Amino acid sequence: MFVAIIFAALAIQAAPATASVGAPSAEPVNGSQSASVQDRDSRNDLDRVVCRRENVVGSNRPQRICHTRREWAAMREAAQDTLNRSERDSVNSLTQ
């Protein structure tokens, strides 16, 4: 449980750092591009590897951690779900 809370805190802390990475570009979309090309580009964007330097518990030295954008999003969502579930469970235990 403690590890899940630490992971959730790290994921939430790292979330604002990815906002600028996933920001849409200022380039206009070419009207002649087909939907399949645009779908392929969005899939490739999710499969792009993004590395972050994070402080690891028990170490004074930050480590470089690399995952795809899809994996970062899945970890962030899992951490948020864990945090929401623990808050919901703690409230339910107080009301019973």
Secondary structure as the mmCIF struct_conf table of DSSP 4:
data_model
#
loop_
_struct_conf.conf_type_id
_struct_conf.id
_struct_conf.beg_label_comp_id
_struct_conf.beg_label_asym_id
_struct_conf.beg_label_seq_id
_struct_conf.end_label_comp_id
_struct_conf.end_label_asym_id
_struct_conf.end_label_seq_id
HELX_RH_AL_P HELX_RH_AL_P1 PHE A 2 ALA A 19
TURN_TY1_P TURN_TY1_P1 SER A 20 GLY A 22
HELX_LH_PP_P HELX_LH_PP_P1 ALA A 23 SER A 25
BEND BEND1 ALA A 26 GLU A 27
HELX_LH_PP_P HELX_LH_PP_P2 PRO A 28 ASN A 30
TURN_TY1_P TURN_TY1_P2 GLY A 31 SER A 32
HELX_RH_AL_P HELX_RH_AL_P2 ALA A 35 LEU A 46
TURN_TY1_P TURN_TY1_P3 ASP A 47 ASP A 47
BEND BEND2 ARG A 48 ARG A 48
STRN STRN1 VAL A 49 GLU A 54
HELX_LH_PP_P HELX_LH_PP_P3 ASN A 55 VAL A 56
TURN_TY1_P TURN_TY1_P4 VAL A 57 GLY A 58
BEND BEND3 ASN A 60 ARG A 61
STRN STRN2 GLN A 63 THR A 68
HELX_RH_AL_P HELX_RH_AL_P3 ARG A 69 THR A 95
#
